[in-house]
């Protein structure tokens, strides 16, 4: 699939909302799920969670040798309809990014996302350690 063929239904909904309100609604900001698959990177694009429900992906692409190449394709796929995107890397939220950043500085963004992932992983490990310490051993009263 070519990166520029993001499912048009999502774009139509987004564009209609922009025409009604005169600006992009934050709730329509897409989410990109980036992930490492064996020796390559892949991504999928979906709408944000709504009332606790994670919607299905509307577009997928993969086989990129580096995270930076993957980000460049994300920027091409999003076209000019979206200014920002929520970013998840390997299942964890790593923030929001401007599409223009993905297009102009994919190497820098890739490094920043990997660093943010490490921070999120350390937070998760700390939470797990606290939970483990708070669980008493059987027979300890």
Order of alpha helices (4+ residues) and beta strands (2+ residues): alpha-beta-beta-beta-alpha-beta-beta-alpha-alpha
